Amino acid sequence: MKVILREDVPDLGSIGEMVSVANGYARNFLLPQQLAVRANTKNASELSHQKRMIERHKEKVQVEAGEMAGRLKNVSCTIPVMVGEQDKLFGSVTTRDIEEALLTEGIKLSRKKIVLAEPIRQLGVYTLDVRLHADVKGQLKVWVVAK
């Protein structure tokens, strides 16, 4: 099935591209998530207008991502956790915990954008990468401290 992408989809294409995908992938994921529209004659004729609108949207998202990267550079979130003997954490710190800590700082950031290879299991200061946009990456400082 041929579809026109409305947003960037990793490993598939960028906004405004016409790509060919499996029927099930389009029906079950791309179309319900509104990441793409079917590439029929009506949508194909509207593609040029959509490309202009998509380019404006893409530029706006990239500028917002750059601003967010600047804000994240100045923010460090502190996550208090319960610890046992020898400062060993009960559990671990995940992207969900980091997302909640950022909300208390007044920054709304999806946990899917935070790059964390594995959960944090020790006290300390960590510098994490944040994928804000395909071209914009930021860094976030996270302090994991004992409660």
LOMARTI-145892 format. One record per residue: z, x negated, y negated of N, C-alpha, C in turn; residue number from 1. Coordinates in nm, 2 decimals. Example, Ala and Ser with C-alpha at 12.3 -4.5 7.8 and 13.67 -1.06 7.14 Angstrom:
+--------+--------+--------+--------+--------+--------+--------+--------+--------+-----+
|   n_pz |   n_px |   n_py |  ca_pz |  ca_px |  ca_py |   c_pz |   c_px |   c_py |   i |
+--------+--------+--------+--------+--------+--------+--------+--------+--------+-----+
|   0.78 |  -1.32 |   0.57 |   0.78 |  -1.23 |   0.45 |   0.78 |  -1.32 |   0.33 |   1 |
|   0.71 |  -1.28 |   0.22 |   0.71 |  -1.37 |   0.11 |   0.79 |  -1.29 |   0.00 |   2 |
+--------+--------+--------+--------+--------+--------+--------+--------+--------+-----+
end
This chain:
+--------+--------+--------+--------+--------+--------+--------+--------+--------+-----+
|   n_pz |   n_px |   n_py |  ca_pz |  ca_px |  ca_py |   c_pz |   c_px |   c_py |   i |
+--------+--------+--------+--------+--------+--------+--------+--------+--------+-----+
|   0.00 |  -0.08 |   0.12 |   0.00 |   0.00 |   0.00 |   0.00 |  -0.09 |  -0.12 |   1 |
|  -0.08 |  -0.05 |  -0.22 |  -0.08 |  -0.13 |  -0.34 |   0.01 |  -0.06 |  -0.45 |   2 |
|   0.09 |  -0.14 |  -0.51 |   0.18 |  -0.09 |  -0.61 |   0.17 |  -0.18 |  -0.74 |   3 |
|   0.22 |  -0.12 |  -0.85 |   0.23 |  -0.20 |  -0.97 |   0.37 |  -0.22 |  -1.00 |   4 |
|   0.42 |  -0.34 |  -1.02 |   0.56 |  -0.37 |  -1.04 |   0.60 |  -0.34 |  -1.18 |   5 |
|   0.72 |  -0.27 |  -1.19 |   0.77 |  -0.23 |  -1.32 |   0.88 |  -0.33 |  -1.36 |   6 |
|   0.93 |  -0.41 |  -1.26 |   1.03 |  -0.52 |  -1.29 |   1.00 |  -0.64 |  -1.21 |   7 |
|   1.06 |  -0.75 |  -1.24 |   1.04 |  -0.87 |  -1.16 |   1.11 |  -0.85 |  -1.02 |   8 |
|   1.04 |  -0.88 |  -0.92 |   1.10 |  -0.87 |  -0.78 |   1.09 |  -1.01 |  -0.72 |   9 |
|   1.20 |  -1.07 |  -0.68 |   1.20 |  -1.20 |  -0.63 |   1.11 |  -1.21 |  -0.50 |  10 |
|   1.03 |  -1.31 |  -0.49 |   0.94 |  -1.34 |  -0.38 |   0.83 |  -1.24 |  -0.36 |  11 |
|   0.81 |  -1.16 |  -0.47 |   0.70 |  -1.06 |  -0.46 |   0.61 |  -1.07 |  -0.58 |  12 |
|   0.66 |  -1.07 |  -0.70 |   0.58 |  -1.08 |  -0.82 |   0.66 |  -1.05 |  -0.94 |  13 |
|   0.59 |  -1.05 |  -1.06 |   0.65 |  -1.03 |  -1.18 |   0.60 |  -0.89 |  -1.24 |  14 |
|   0.66 |  -0.86 |  -1.35 |   0.63 |  -0.73 |  -1.42 |   0.48 |  -0.71 |  -1.44 |  15 |
|   0.43 |  -0.60 |  -1.41 |   0.29 |  -0.57 |  -1.44 |   0.19 |  -0.61 |  -1.34 |  16 |
|   0.23 |  -0.68 |  -1.24 |   0.13 |  -0.73 |  -1.14 |   0.11 |  -0.62 |  -1.04 |  17 |
|  -0.02 |  -0.62 |  -0.99 |  -0.05 |  -0.52 |  -0.88 |  -0.05 |  -0.60 |  -0.75 |  18 |
|   0.04 |  -0.56 |  -0.66 |   0.06 |  -0.63 |  -0.53 |   0.04 |  -0.54 |  -0.42 |  19 |
|   0.01 |  -0.60 |  -0.30 |   0.00 |  -0.52 |  -0.18 |   0.12 |  -0.55 |  -0.09 |  20 |
|   0.19 |  -0.44 |  -0.06 |   0.31 |  -0.45 |   0.03 |   0.30 |  -0.35 |   0.14 |  21 |
|   0.39 |  -0.37 |   0.24 |   0.40 |  -0.28 |   0.35 |   0.44 |  -0.14 |   0.30 |  22 |
|   0.38 |  -0.04 |   0.37 |   0.41 |   0.10 |   0.33 |   0.56 |   0.13 |   0.33 |  23 |
|   0.63 |   0.09 |   0.43 |   0.77 |   0.12 |   0.44 |   0.85 |   0.05 |   0.33 |  24 |
|   0.82 |  -0.07 |   0.29 |   0.88 |  -0.15 |   0.19 |   0.87 |  -0.07 |   0.05 |  25 |
|   0.74 |  -0.02 |   0.03 |   0.72 |   0.05 |  -0.09 |   0.79 |   0.18 |  -0.09 |  26 |
|   0.78 |   0.26 |   0.01 |   0.84 |   0.39 |   0.02 |   0.99 |   0.39 |   0.02 |  27 |
|   1.05 |   0.29 |   0.09 |   1.19 |   0.29 |   0.11 |   1.27 |   0.21 |   0.01 |  28 |
|   1.21 |   0.12 |  -0.06 |   1.28 |   0.03 |  -0.15 |   1.22 |   0.03 |  -0.29 |  29 |
|   1.09 |  -0.01 |  -0.30 |   1.04 |  -0.03 |  -0.44 |   1.03 |   0.10 |  -0.52 |  30 |
|   0.98 |   0.20 |  -0.46 |   0.96 |   0.33 |  -0.53 |   1.09 |   0.40 |  -0.56 |  31 |
|   1.18 |   0.41 |  -0.46 |   1.31 |   0.48 |  -0.50 |   1.39 |   0.40 |  -0.60 |  32 |
|   1.39 |   0.27 |  -0.60 |   1.46 |   0.19 |  -0.69 |   1.39 |   0.18 |  -0.83 |  33 |
|   1.27 |   0.24 |  -0.84 |   1.19 |   0.24 |  -0.95 |   1.15 |   0.10 |  -1.00 |  34 |
|   1.13 |   0.02 |  -0.90 |   1.09 |  -0.12 |  -0.93 |   0.93 |  -0.13 |  -0.94 |  35 |
|   0.87 |  -0.02 |  -0.88 |   0.72 |  -0.02 |  -0.88 |   0.67 |   0.12 |  -0.88 |  36 |
|   0.54 |   0.14 |  -0.92 |   0.47 |   0.27 |  -0.91 |   0.35 |   0.25 |  -0.82 |  37 |
|   0.30 |   0.36 |  -0.76 |   0.18 |   0.35 |  -0.68 |   0.06 |   0.31 |  -0.76 |  38 |
|  -0.03 |   0.23 |  -0.71 |  -0.14 |   0.19 |  -0.78 |  -0.26 |   0.28 |  -0.75 |  39 |
|  -0.26 |   0.40 |  -0.81 |  -0.37 |   0.49 |  -0.80 |  -0.45 |   0.48 |  -0.93 |  40 |
|  -0.56 |   0.57 |  -0.93 |  -0.65 |   0.56 |  -1.05 |  -0.58 |   0.59 |  -1.18 |  41 |
|  -0.49 |   0.68 |  -1.18 |  -0.42 |   0.72 |  -1.30 |  -0.33 |   0.60 |  -1.35 |  42 |
|  -0.25 |   0.55 |  -1.26 |  -0.16 |   0.44 |  -1.29 |  -0.24 |   0.31 |  -1.32 |  43 |
|  -0.35 |   0.29 |  -1.26 |  -0.43 |   0.17 |  -1.28 |  -0.49 |   0.18 |  -1.43 |  44 |
|  -0.53 |   0.30 |  -1.47 |  -0.59 |   0.31 |  -1.61 |  -0.48 |   0.29 |  -1.71 |  45 |
|  -0.35 |   0.32 |  -1.68 |  -0.24 |   0.31 |  -1.77 |  -0.18 |   0.17 |  -1.76 |  46 |
|  -0.24 |   0.08 |  -1.67 |  -0.18 |  -0.05 |  -1.65 |  -0.19 |  -0.14 |  -1.78 |  47 |
|  -0.29 |  -0.13 |  -1.86 |  -0.30 |  -0.21 |  -1.98 |  -0.19 |  -0.17 |  -2.08 |  48 |
|  -0.17 |  -0.04 |  -2.10 |  -0.07 |   0.00 |  -2.19 |   0.07 |  -0.04 |  -2.13 |  49 |
|   0.09 |  -0.02 |  -2.00 |   0.22 |  -0.06 |  -1.94 |   0.24 |  -0.21 |  -1.96 |  50 |
|   0.13 |  -0.29 |  -1.94 |   0.15 |  -0.44 |  -1.96 |   0.20 |  -0.47 |  -2.09 |  51 |
|   0.15 |  -0.41 |  -2.20 |   0.20 |  -0.44 |  -2.33 |   0.35 |  -0.40 |  -2.35 |  52 |
|   0.38 |  -0.28 |  -2.29 |   0.52 |  -0.23 |  -2.30 |   0.61 |  -0.33 |  -2.22 |  53 |
|   0.56 |  -0.37 |  -2.10 |   0.64 |  -0.45 |  -2.01 |   0.66 |  -0.59 |  -2.08 |  54 |
|   0.56 |  -0.64 |  -2.14 |   0.57 |  -0.77 |  -2.21 |   0.68 |  -0.77 |  -2.32 |  55 |
|   0.68 |  -0.66 |  -2.40 |   0.78 |  -0.64 |  -2.50 |   0.92 |  -0.63 |  -2.43 |  56 |
|   0.93 |  -0.56 |  -2.32 |   1.05 |  -0.54 |  -2.25 |   1.10 |  -0.68 |  -2.19 |  57 |
|   1.00 |  -0.75 |  -2.14 |   1.03 |  -0.88 |  -2.08 |   1.09 |  -0.98 |  -2.19 |  58 |
|   1.03 |  -0.98 |  -2.31 |   1.07 |  -1.07 |  -2.41 |   1.21 |  -1.02 |  -2.46 |  59 |
|   1.24 |  -0.89 |  -2.47 |   1.37 |  -0.84 |  -2.51 |   1.47 |  -0.88 |  -2.41 |  60 |
|   1.44 |  -0.87 |  -2.28 |   1.54 |  -0.91 |  -2.17 |   1.57 |  -1.06 |  -2.17 |  61 |
|   1.46 |  -1.14 |  -2.20 |   1.48 |  -1.28 |  -2.20 |   1.57 |  -1.32 |  -2.32 |  62 |
|   1.55 |  -1.26 |  -2.44 |   1.63 |  -1.29 |  -2.55 |   1.78 |  -1.25 |  -2.53 |  63 |
|   1.80 |  -1.13 |  -2.47 |   1.93 |  -1.09 |  -2.43 |   2.00 |  -1.18 |  -2.33 |  64 |
|   1.92 |  -1.23 |  -2.24 |   1.97 |  -1.32 |  -2.14 |   2.01 |  -1.45 |  -2.21 |  65 |
|   1.93 |  -1.50 |  -2.30 |   1.97 |  -1.62 |  -2.38 |   2.09 |  -1.60 |  -2.46 |  66 |
|   2.11 |  -1.49 |  -2.52 |   2.23 |  -1.46 |  -2.60 |   2.35 |  -1.45 |  -2.50 |  67 |
|   2.34 |  -1.39 |  -2.38 |   2.45 |  -1.39 |  -2.29 |   2.48 |  -1.53 |  -2.24 |  68 |
|   2.38 |  -1.61 |  -2.22 |   2.41 |  -1.75 |  -2.18 |   2.49 |  -1.82 |  -2.28 |  69 |
|   2.46 |  -1.80 |  -2.41 |   2.54 |  -1.86 |  -2.52 |   2.68 |  -1.81 |  -2.52 |  70 |
|   2.70 |  -1.68 |  -2.49 |   2.84 |  -1.62 |  -2.49 |   2.92 |  -1.67 |  -2.37 |  71 |
|   2.85 |  -1.69 |  -2.26 |   2.92 |  -1.73 |  -2.14 |   2.96 |  -1.88 |  -2.15 |  72 |
|   2.89 |  -1.96 |  -2.23 |   2.92 |  -2.10 |  -2.25 |   3.06 |  -2.11 |  -2.32 |  73 |
|   3.09 |  -2.01 |  -2.40 |   3.22 |  -2.02 |  -2.48 |   3.33 |  -1.94 |  -2.41 |  74 |
|   3.31 |  -1.88 |  -2.30 |   3.41 |  -1.80 |  -2.23 |   3.45 |  -1.87 |  -2.10 |  75 |
|   3.58 |  -1.86 |  -2.08 |   3.64 |  -1.91 |  -1.95 |   3.73 |  -1.80 |  -1.90 |  76 |
|   3.71 |  -1.75 |  -1.78 |   3.79 |  -1.64 |  -1.73 |   3.90 |  -1.70 |  -1.64 |  77 |
|   4.02 |  -1.64 |  -1.65 |   4.13 |  -1.69 |  -1.57 |   4.16 |  -1.58 |  -1.46 |  78 |
|   4.17 |  -1.62 |  -1.34 |   4.19 |  -1.53 |  -1.23 |   4.33 |  -1.57 |  -1.16 |  79 |
|   4.43 |  -1.49 |  -1.18 |   4.56 |  -1.52 |  -1.12 |   4.56 |  -1.47 |  -0.97 |  80 |
|   4.60 |  -1.55 |  -0.88 |   4.60 |  -1.51 |  -0.74 |   4.74 |  -1.55 |  -0.68 |  81 |
|   4.77 |  -1.48 |  -0.57 |   4.89 |  -1.51 |  -0.50 |   4.86 |  -1.63 |  -0.41 |  82 |
|   4.96 |  -1.72 |  -0.41 |   4.95 |  -1.84 |  -0.33 |   5.07 |  -1.86 |  -0.24 |  83 |
|   5.06 |  -1.93 |  -0.14 |   5.17 |  -1.96 |  -0.04 |   5.21 |  -2.11 |  -0.06 |  84 |
|   5.25 |  -2.16 |   0.05 |   5.29 |  -2.30 |   0.05 |   5.18 |  -2.39 |   0.03 |  85 |
|   5.20 |  -2.50 |  -0.04 |   5.10 |  -2.60 |  -0.07 |   4.98 |  -2.54 |  -0.15 |  86 |
|   5.01 |  -2.45 |  -0.23 |   4.91 |  -2.38 |  -0.32 |   4.79 |  -2.33 |  -0.24 |  87 |
|   4.81 |  -2.27 |  -0.13 |   4.71 |  -2.22 |  -0.05 |   4.69 |  -2.07 |  -0.08 |  88 |
|   4.57 |  -2.02 |  -0.11 |   4.55 |  -1.89 |  -0.16 |   4.56 |  -1.79 |  -0.04 |  89 |
|   4.62 |  -1.67 |  -0.07 |   4.61 |  -1.56 |   0.02 |   4.48 |  -1.49 |   0.00 |  90 |
|   4.38 |  -1.51 |   0.09 |   4.25 |  -1.45 |   0.07 |   4.16 |  -1.55 |  -0.01 |  91 |
|   4.07 |  -1.50 |  -0.09 |   3.98 |  -1.59 |  -0.16 |   3.93 |  -1.52 |  -0.29 |  92 |
|   3.87 |  -1.59 |  -0.38 |   3.82 |  -1.54 |  -0.50 |   3.67 |  -1.52 |  -0.48 |  93 |
|   3.62 |  -1.40 |  -0.50 |   3.48 |  -1.37 |  -0.48 |   3.41 |  -1.33 |  -0.61 |  94 |
|   3.28 |  -1.30 |  -0.60 |   3.21 |  -1.27 |  -0.72 |   3.26 |  -1.13 |  -0.78 |  95 |
|   3.31 |  -1.05 |  -0.69 |   3.37 |  -0.92 |  -0.74 |   3.50 |  -0.95 |  -0.83 |  96 |
|   3.58 |  -1.04 |  -0.79 |   3.70 |  -1.08 |  -0.87 |   3.65 |  -1.14 |  -1.00 |  97 |
|   3.55 |  -1.22 |  -1.00 |   3.50 |  -1.28 |  -1.12 |   3.44 |  -1.18 |  -1.22 |  98 |
|   3.37 |  -1.08 |  -1.16 |   3.32 |  -0.97 |  -1.24 |   3.43 |  -0.89 |  -1.31 |  99 |
|   3.53 |  -0.86 |  -1.24 |   3.65 |  -0.79 |  -1.29 |   3.72 |  -0.87 |  -1.40 | 100 |
|   3.73 |  -1.00 |  -1.38 |   3.79 |  -1.08 |  -1.48 |   3.71 |  -1.09 |  -1.61 | 101 |
|   3.58 |  -1.09 |  -1.59 |   3.49 |  -1.09 |  -1.71 |   3.50 |  -0.96 |  -1.79 | 102 |
|   3.51 |  -0.85 |  -1.71 |   3.53 |  -0.72 |  -1.78 |   3.65 |  -0.72 |  -1.87 | 103 |
|   3.76 |  -0.78 |  -1.83 |   3.88 |  -0.79 |  -1.91 |   3.85 |  -0.87 |  -2.03 | 104 |
|   3.76 |  -0.97 |  -2.03 |   3.72 |  -1.05 |  -2.14 |   3.62 |  -0.98 |  -2.23 | 105 |
|   3.57 |  -0.86 |  -2.19 |   3.48 |  -0.79 |  -2.27 |   3.33 |  -0.82 |  -2.24 | 106 |
|   3.31 |  -0.88 |  -2.13 |   3.17 |  -0.92 |  -2.09 |   3.13 |  -0.84 |  -1.96 | 107 |
|   3.02 |  -0.77 |  -1.98 |   2.98 |  -0.69 |  -1.86 |   2.86 |  -0.77 |  -1.80 | 108 |
|   2.89 |  -0.82 |  -1.67 |   2.79 |  -0.90 |  -1.60 |   2.80 |  -0.86 |  -1.46 | 109 |
|   2.68 |  -0.84 |  -1.40 |   2.67 |  -0.80 |  -1.26 |   2.71 |  -0.91 |  -1.17 | 110 |
|   2.79 |  -0.88 |  -1.06 |   2.83 |  -0.99 |  -0.97 |   2.71 |  -1.05 |  -0.90 | 111 |
|   2.60 |  -0.98 |  -0.89 |   2.48 |  -1.03 |  -0.82 |   2.42 |  -1.14 |  -0.90 | 112 |
|   2.45 |  -1.16 |  -1.02 |   2.39 |  -1.27 |  -1.10 |   2.48 |  -1.39 |  -1.10 | 113 |
|   2.60 |  -1.38 |  -1.04 |   2.69 |  -1.50 |  -1.03 |   2.65 |  -1.57 |  -0.90 | 114 |
|   2.62 |  -1.70 |  -0.91 |   2.59 |  -1.78 |  -0.80 |   2.71 |  -1.85 |  -0.74 | 115 |
|   2.75 |  -1.81 |  -0.62 |   2.87 |  -1.86 |  -0.56 |   2.84 |  -1.89 |  -0.41 | 116 |
|   2.82 |  -2.01 |  -0.38 |   2.78 |  -2.05 |  -0.24 |   2.88 |  -1.99 |  -0.14 | 117 |
|   3.00 |  -2.01 |  -0.16 |   3.10 |  -1.95 |  -0.07 |   3.23 |  -1.92 |  -0.15 | 118 |
|   3.31 |  -1.82 |  -0.10 |   3.43 |  -1.78 |  -0.18 |   3.52 |  -1.90 |  -0.22 | 119 |
|   3.58 |  -1.89 |  -0.33 |   3.68 |  -1.99 |  -0.37 |   3.81 |  -1.97 |  -0.30 | 120 |
|   3.86 |  -2.08 |  -0.24 |   3.98 |  -2.07 |  -0.16 |   4.09 |  -2.17 |  -0.20 | 121 |
|   4.07 |  -2.23 |  -0.32 |   4.17 |  -2.32 |  -0.37 |   4.19 |  -2.30 |  -0.52 | 122 |
|   4.31 |  -2.34 |  -0.57 |   4.34 |  -2.34 |  -0.71 |   4.25 |  -2.44 |  -0.78 | 123 |
|   4.22 |  -2.42 |  -0.90 |   4.14 |  -2.52 |  -0.98 |   4.05 |  -2.46 |  -1.08 | 124 |
|   3.97 |  -2.54 |  -1.14 |   3.87 |  -2.50 |  -1.24 |   3.74 |  -2.52 |  -1.18 | 125 |
|   3.65 |  -2.42 |  -1.19 |   3.52 |  -2.42 |  -1.13 |   3.42 |  -2.38 |  -1.23 | 126 |
|   3.31 |  -2.45 |  -1.23 |   3.19 |  -2.42 |  -1.32 |   3.09 |  -2.36 |  -1.23 | 127 |
|   3.06 |  -2.23 |  -1.26 |   2.96 |  -2.16 |  -1.17 |   2.83 |  -2.13 |  -1.25 | 128 |
|   2.72 |  -2.13 |  -1.18 |   2.59 |  -2.10 |  -1.23 |   2.58 |  -1.95 |  -1.24 | 129 |
|   2.51 |  -1.90 |  -1.34 |   2.48 |  -1.76 |  -1.35 |   2.33 |  -1.74 |  -1.38 | 130 |
|   2.27 |  -1.66 |  -1.29 |   2.12 |  -1.64 |  -1.31 |   2.11 |  -1.51 |  -1.39 | 131 |
|   2.08 |  -1.53 |  -1.52 |   2.07 |  -1.42 |  -1.61 |   1.93 |  -1.36 |  -1.61 | 132 |
|   1.83 |  -1.45 |  -1.59 |   1.69 |  -1.41 |  -1.60 |   1.62 |  -1.52 |  -1.52 | 133 |
|   1.49 |  -1.49 |  -1.48 |   1.41 |  -1.59 |  -1.41 |   1.41 |  -1.72 |  -1.48 | 134 |
|   1.40 |  -1.72 |  -1.61 |   1.39 |  -1.84 |  -1.69 |   1.52 |  -1.89 |  -1.75 | 135 |
|   1.62 |  -1.80 |  -1.75 |   1.74 |  -1.83 |  -1.82 |   1.86 |  -1.84 |  -1.72 | 136 |
|   1.93 |  -1.96 |  -1.72 |   2.04 |  -1.97 |  -1.64 |   2.16 |  -2.01 |  -1.73 | 137 |
|   2.28 |  -1.97 |  -1.70 |   2.39 |  -2.00 |  -1.78 |   2.50 |  -2.06 |  -1.69 | 138 |
|   2.61 |  -2.10 |  -1.75 |   2.72 |  -2.15 |  -1.67 |   2.85 |  -2.08 |  -1.72 | 139 |
|   2.94 |  -2.07 |  -1.63 |   3.06 |  -1.99 |  -1.65 |   3.18 |  -2.08 |  -1.60 | 140 |
|   3.28 |  -2.09 |  -1.68 |   3.40 |  -2.16 |  -1.63 |   3.50 |  -2.07 |  -1.58 | 141 |
|   3.55 |  -2.09 |  -1.46 |   3.65 |  -2.00 |  -1.40 |   3.77 |  -2.08 |  -1.36 | 142 |
|   3.89 |  -2.03 |  -1.41 |   4.02 |  -2.09 |  -1.38 |   4.08 |  -2.01 |  -1.27 | 143 |
|   4.12 |  -2.07 |  -1.16 |   4.19 |  -2.00 |  -1.05 |   4.33 |  -2.05 |  -1.06 | 144 |
|   4.43 |  -1.97 |  -1.10 |   4.57 |  -2.01 |  -1.12 |   4.66 |  -1.93 |  -1.03 | 145 |
|   4.78 |  -1.98 |  -1.00 |   4.88 |  -1.91 |  -0.93 |   4.95 |  -1.80 |  -1.01 | 146 |
|   4.98 |  -1.69 |  -0.95 |   5.04 |  -1.58 |  -1.02 |   5.19 |  -1.61 |  -1.04 | 147 |
+--------+--------+--------+--------+--------+--------+--------+--------+--------+-----+
end
